[in-house]
Amino acid sequence: MPKIKTNRAAAKRFRKTGSGKFAFSKSHASHILTKKSPKRKRRLRQAQIVSKNDMAEIRRLLPNG
């Protein structure tokens, strides 16, 4: 039986938290920042947690954590 491979695209986008959930960085935070409000840019810096509905799919893509 071969080893289960990790989806490398997902591995670069998601990381596992201490409680077993998956966190990800929000998009639209890298350039064209002048037209975005300071409040919006602050919120883009925060990591988000994957919703319960998508958790099963992420676990399939990242079987080894």
N, C-alpha and C positions, 0 to 999 in steps of 0.2 A: 504494500500500500504506500503510494507516494505521499510526501508531506503536502500539507495544504499551503498554497501560496497566498501571501498577503497582496492585496491590490495596492500597488505602489502609489497610484494617484490619490487614493483615499488616505494612505499613510502620511502623505505630505500635508493633508488638509485637516485631519482630525487627530486629537491626542486624548488619551484616556485620563480621566481625573482620578483622584484617590478613592472616590466613592463608586467608581465603575462606570460613570457616565462618560459621554464623549463631548469634548469642547472643540470649537472651531473659531477662527477669526472671521470677522465680517468683511465683505468686499467693499469696494469704492473708497478705500482709505489711503491710496498711494499717490495719486496725482490729481490735478485740477482741484486743488483744495481751497482756492481763493473764493470760489462762489459758494462754498459750504459753510454753514454757520458754525461757530465754536461749539455749540451744544451738540450738533450733529457729529462733528469730528471727535468730540469726547466719547460719544456713544459708540463710534466705530472702533475706538481703541479697546473696548471691553470684549473679552471672549464671550461667546454664547454657548449654551448647552443645546445639544441635539434634542429635538422633541421626541416624546415617547413613540409617536407614530413612525418615525424614521429610524429608531434605535435598532430594530431587528436587521434592517438593511446594512447599517454600518457595521454591526457585529459580523455579518456574513463577509463583508469586504475586509475586515481586520480580525481574522480568527485568532491571531496570537497576541492580541492586545496592541 
